[in-house]
Amino acid sequence: FTTEAGLYTASDQIVILTPDNVDSVLVNSTAALVVEFYASWCGHCIAFSPEWKRLARDIKEWKPAVDLAAIDCANEDNGPICSRFGVKGYPTLKFFHAYSKPDSKGQGFREGPRDVRGLRHKIIEKMETHEEPWPPACPPLETASKAEIDNFFETNSVEHLALIFETSNSYVGREVTLDLLQYENIAVRRVLRTEEALVAKLGVTDFPSCYLYYPSRNFTRLHVQNEARTFYTYALQRLPGVLRAGNSPPVTSDLLKNTTEDQWRPFNRSRVYMADLESTLHYSLRLELAAHPVIKGEALSALQRYISVLAKYFPGRPVVRNLLKSVDTWLKGQNDTELSYSSLRDALDNIAEVPDAALPEGVRWVGCQGSMPHFRRYPCGMWTLFHVLTVQAEEAAGKDPQEVLQAMRSYVHSFFGCRACATHFENMAKDSMSHVGTLSTAMLWLWSRHNHVNNRLAGALSEDPHFPKIQWPSPELCPSCHGVKKSGEHTWNQEELLTFLRSHFSSEHLLSDYLE
Ligand code: FAD
């Protein structure tokens, strides 16, 4: 059995069923599951798989209550499982209640739209009518009455109650309730427009709209750019005292200072710092590459591409640019099929003494500081460096839209120390990097792949609780980048995004604080 042969991999946030795990996943689970039975050769399944992956990303926060799974029925080892569940055509979707019995065949998912929105709504309907026992992590989804809200704080100890006022055909309230299920100190309830006493009491006139209700019986309207799911969810997750379960509470800068070995450097979270870019170069060129005493073949080409884009586009101080250019010239002059790291190191340390050329030693993380020594830093710097380079390539009217992305791809593939990261990145590159045909789509490609990674890692152990992974940029950082479709779905405004990326990562906008 290999996951590679199927349409999904472990990084898709979809449980991949196998003969070994099928019973432990489906039987007696505390969460409900929706399983896609597919055959990897079936054209419909191939066409549907991106939608299933998008859905998995979209409802990732709902996992403790309802999770997605998939099984490749074309894999002979899996055949008996697919027969056991009575699957005859592909793709077939089935819903399994939490605490399903070993003989459960799952329930059919009646026909309907097979896009993310339609599937998400259908999942909500299934969850609402979930039989007993109810999945313990799933909050109540039914509408709340005035009496229930009046007594809410007598039986609940949360600090925030968010009320979403909406019409009966709206799903926003239930979606936001599920989006917040892993967050502590907040509860979300939907209230229908027809709950007139409550509507009148709060003076609600817009549907949907969201109000925060407090134990003191005070209430305020939640101000968002758009009255839609993504905007409510983002704002509610960031209320004071609201924390993702398992994360430690926020600490002050003073405490942050004590948990890091370096002195904490105050910084502006909405800016990019040259100190991070130079620290990334130091780490990559003096530490990461040093793990390869001899560089040859594919790795040598990767190094040449990397140094070449740095020499062309790194928007650094003249002294650093001079050094990168001199290393690039030196590397282009090497005709051997292999290179020793020590000779590269000599070039980096400028033993030839090219005037005014140097790369400062050591790291001084600023925008990439983490609240603990194992958070952020180098990988944060690596992403930032390549976003900057994609923007610089356009600023410098580069000719080849693939140049920076391919340099990143081959560097990550050959050298990036996090090998699992390299595999994931290579999979994304294989999927779609070759479609990039302009310098601006290169910027957007990297932005969207980085958001994929953010989505996958949100809530992971490697996430710094003080720097939660979000779909970036936030509505605060770039309000005009966000919009909503008529259907209420979130949409990115690509033109606004490009304008934002061009400015955020532009050379003039880089801050030079904390440089030596
Ligand atoms: P990062 O994700 O490192 O982002 C750095 C900064 O970039 C953010 O603070 C923000 O200002 C900005 N930013 C965020 N999102 C975007 C965006 N979409 N577009 C532009 N700018 C943005 N870790 C794993 O555990 N598993 C992996 O598979 C994995 N793969 C990786 C692949 C690559 C190529 C790289 C460079 C890193 C990978 N990492 C992986 C590390 C992980 O992505 C983070 O870099 C790390 O957890 C540090 O996170 P951070 O909070 O500093 O933010």
Residues whose N, C-alpha, C, O or C-beta is under 5 A from the ligand:
A	BS01	FAD	R376 P379 C380 M382 W383 H387 V412 A420 C421 H424 F425 L446 W447 H450 N451 V453 S462 F467 W472
